Amino acid sequence: YHKDWNFQVVKTGDKLSLGKKELIFVEAMMLHWPDSMMTYLTGDAILFSNDAFGQHIASEHMFNDLVVQSELFEEATKYYANILTPFSPLVTKKINEVVALNLPLNFICPSHGVIWRDNPLQIAQQYLQWAADYQENQITIIYDTMWDGTRMLAENIAKGIKQKDGKVTVKLYNISRSDINDVVTEVFKSRAILIGSPTINKGILNAMAAFLEMITGLKFKNKKAAAFGCYGWSGESVKILNDHLGRAGFELTGDGLKAMWQPGDEALAQALSFGKAFAERV
């Protein structure tokens, strides 16, 4: 497997002649692998962008202008949110570097997903927006529950937020019944999140623990958060959730909300007020 090939190591700006056309190489380290590299083909003006600008979709249509635009950008957003978010500073630097080459561009061809031929630079411009601590006017509530108590808190918190701010988009997810990549995408789009779990064995439910570990690695920035949950005896879950959120880089808005046993009218009213107060703080 280790034959004496005549390798030539290339770097950004190096060229390889194909006769009438040339390949121009652009290093793209950590977008999203250490050895990632883009290649530009002169004449046809094609940027082979490797993993950048791709999506995890397979369509019978090859080009971006032939697919449903909402679905395309939903998948492109999901790809960026789940894979490229921690490398956002590198994304900004690399895109500006490529644009500075001032090369004509007819196509961007990623390693997977559709080819960008209709205004191909639109996805590069979108990447610059996503890389700038992106957020929409959205609050996402993610919870897990054992006997529906934490779900009841989550739903009343959502009602409180909407009563306080009718313009904000509020989305609610049971993490154990949702695709984790879809939920991460909603966190990416949100300006604030709320995380809920009951206490079990002085800890939190495992689906929530896995989700928190994932968003910690993604290094989201400029987002606020709070925690909530039910408990029967010791009630450690809210503190554990707060600790996770702090390590993940979220700005906590307070100590959180705890409810003992199945929440009754008083606890549900507190959850409603908690949602209103959270909407004010974010």
NORZIBEL-V242117 format. One record per residue. N is the residue number from 1. NEAR is the number of other ideal C-beta (glycine too) atoms within 8 Angstrom. Layout:
BEGIN
{{N,NEAR} {N,NEAR}}
END
This chain:
BEGIN
{{1,2} {2,2} {3,4} {4,3} {5,4} {6,4} {7,4} {8,4} {9,4} {10,7} {11,7} {12,7} {13,7} {14,8} {15,8} {16,8} {17,5} {18,7} {19,4} {20,4} {21,9} {22,9} {23,11} {24,12} {25,15} {26,14} {27,9} {28,12} {29,8} {30,9} {31,14} {32,9} {33,7} {34,5} {35,5} {36,14} {37,10} {38,14} {39,10} {40,14} {41,12} {42,10} {43,6} {44,8} {45,11} {46,10} {47,14} {48,9} {49,13} {50,11} {51,12} {52,15} {53,11} {54,12} {55,12} {56,8} {57,9} {58,2} {59,8} {60,2} {61,7} {62,6} {63,11} {64,12} {65,6} {66,8} {67,11} {68,5} {69,6} {70,6} {71,9} {72,13} {73,9} {74,8} {75,12} {76,14} {77,12} {78,13} {79,13} {80,12} {81,15} {82,10} {83,8} {84,14} {85,12} {86,7} {87,10} {88,12} {89,7} {90,10} {91,15} {92,11} {93,8} {94,12} {95,12} {96,8} {97,10} {98,12} {99,9} {100,6} {101,9} {102,4} {103,10} {104,4} {105,9} {106,8} {107,12} {108,14} {109,9} {110,14} {111,6} {112,7} {113,11} {114,13} {115,10} {116,15} {117,9} {118,8} {119,5} {120,14} {121,9} {122,9} {123,12} {124,13} {125,8} {126,10} {127,14} {128,11} {129,8} {130,14} {131,11} {132,8} {133,6} {134,9} {135,9} {136,8} {137,6} {138,13} {139,16} {140,16} {141,14} {142,13} {143,18} {144,13} {145,15} {146,8} {147,6} {148,8} {149,14} {150,16} {151,10} {152,12} {153,19} {154,15} {155,9} {156,13} {157,17} {158,12} {159,10} {160,17} {161,15} {162,11} {163,9} {164,9} {165,7} {166,5} {167,4} {168,11} {169,7} {170,11} {171,10} {172,10} {173,12} {174,10} {175,13} {176,8} {177,4} {178,9} {179,5} {180,10} {181,8} {182,10} {183,14} {184,14} {185,12} {186,12} {187,14} {188,14} {189,12} {190,14} {191,11} {192,13} {193,13} {194,16} {195,15} {196,15} {197,14} {198,15} {199,15} {200,9} {201,3} {202,6} {203,9} {204,14} {205,12} {206,6} {207,9} {208,16} {209,10} {210,9} {211,13} {212,13} {213,8} {214,10} {215,11} {216,11} {217,7} {218,12} {219,9} {220,12} {221,6} {222,6} {223,14} {224,12} {225,13} {226,14} {227,15} {228,18} {229,19} {230,15} {231,13} {232,6} {233,5} {234,6} {235,10} {236,10} {237,16} {238,14} {239,8} {240,10} {241,17} {242,12} {243,8} {244,11} {245,13} {246,9} {247,7} {248,11} {249,9} {250,11} {251,6} {252,11} {253,10} {254,7} {255,4} {256,12} {257,13} {258,11} {259,14} {260,8} {261,7} {262,8} {263,11} {264,6} {265,5} {266,6} {267,11} {268,12} {269,9} {270,10} {271,17} {272,13} {273,9} {274,13} {275,17} {276,12} {277,10} {278,16} {279,13} {280,7} {281,8} {282,9}}
END
